[in-house]
Amino acid sequence: MSRGGAAAVAALLILLVLPPFFVDDYVQFILDLILVYVMVSFGFNIVLGYAGQLAFANAAFFGLGAYTLAICLGRLDWPFPAALFAAAVVGGAAGLLVSLPALRLRAYYLAIITLAFGELLRWTYVHASGLTRGSSGLGVPAISIFGIPVASDRARYWLFLALAGLTLWGSANLLRSRFGRALVAVRGNEAAAAAMGLAPAVVKIGAFAWSGVVVAIGGAMYALLLGRISPESFGLSQLLLHFSIVMIGGLGSLVGSVLGAVILTAAPELLRDIPGLEEIIFSLLLIGVLLFMPKGVAGLLGRLALFRERLYLT
Amino acid sequence: MALLEVEGLSVAFGGLAALSGVSLAVSAGTVYAIIGPNGAGKTTLLNAVAGYVRPASGRIRIDGRDTTDLAPHAIARQGLRRTFQNGGVWGEMTVLENILVGVDHDAQSGLLGILFGFGRDRRTERRAVAEARAILARAGLAGIEDKRVRDLSFGQQRVIEISRALVSRPRILLLDEPAVGLSESEREELGARLRALAQEGTAVILVEHVVDLVMAVSDRVLVLNSGQVLAEGTPEEVRGDAAVVEAYLGSA
């Protein structure tokens, strides 16, 4: 990284650390929620944008992360780092599981089976009430990290910032590595990728598993933020939100995931006072983007030459 | 012993026999051409050897090892590379990135190293980029390394695809009509390059329509017709074969 680049990153970090000193609880909550959805949309983007797989298990990974964290903390009394690790592992395992039909099924069949997987999990949260307390919802206890309680909203924001920063930094490195190139190669031309000795199945499984890890960490953050989770948070409307963020932000763009999360988390808050307007604006936005800006907001910025995203290290 | 051996290979699509009882043997350090009219089964033969088509019967061996039932990527890892008739480059990647995919295969780095940029992984990446740049320089493509491949001419895409196949120094190289879309001088360059590769010990297998090129560079020629071997021998032998002249060369 050049000296200018390092300075820019340092400035950005300082800028990101400061908000809790200046904003009220409500804005703080929205900022936390944006960080959650940055994780969610970026994780979804790995499968949808980078691997080019029409799989809709994202709300499922999200819910698994949230429930795993809540159960490990509240039911098993695990320390937070262990519970978070468990959520990531469960998410990764679910990603691996979903990748198996993806190796055989194409497009719409994969879409349907992954949707069914999500609904099956939602049904499980409702009925496995011994573990999840069913529809009445599962509380998430307060946490501490190595003895330091994360009690204030401020501390929680910094924790979220650290989690999102580490995950996104790692993911960006991953996508810029030989693994990222393999992913784009398999998406672009599977036969040619195999001709270079890349096993398409292994590459796809890896993408799904990593997506599962990222989204499940997002789900765990969501559980911490809300303090109580219930099955209806992880249904189709959640999935639709994730999908909209990815599409509006920009398919296959890390920057787009961040932009999409900011836009779609902040906008509903501004529209909240007029009932129904939120849904209408959402739908119009999604239709507009799909029709006129197939690469989302990130693609639009790229076209205006405001920035150009380099996926690969060269 | 031959590096690549094909024995009694038959391939059928539905009820239609695309190849029946084809045998051939290619030694290291030779250029071996497969010619024949359209629909003779040339590309099917390449696809079967590279694992993209399952044969109904027959065996394929690379360096004595049976590869008949292996998947394409597993066969590729035996030291075989191929190019595609319709082009197998990744258009949305840059030239350098296309080459890098070919370099990547022998990278040794762990997941954590990749995620958080540990030193060894950074070095691996830098070394890969340096190697890819050297390959591009040798192929005369250094000036366009950051261009997206889809923005380049068909001929340039061809050169990139072949360069990418050569990155890992394959023992066997399969080329499916590499001369299509190339100019006269580019064809001559290609021919010289194939001879040089054979000189270095590579077994080059060439499916080609351009008879002049085939006759100029090949050590042996196999003529396919309707999925069967019509003739096999040195270019001179094949050129003099009455059945070949009748079926193919005569009409060319």
Interface residues (C-beta under 8 A of the other chain):
Chain A: W169 G170 S171 N173 L174 S177 R178 F179 R181 A182 V184 A185 G188 N189 A191 A192 A193 A194 A195 M196 G197 L198 A199 P200 Y312 L313 T314
Chain B: A50 G51 Y52 A71 P72 H73 A74 A76 R77 R81 R82 T83 F84 G88 V89 W90 G91 E92 M93 T94 L96 E97 L100 V101 G102 D104 H105 A107 S109 I114 L115 F116 G117 D121 E125 A128 V129 E145 D146 R164 A165 S168
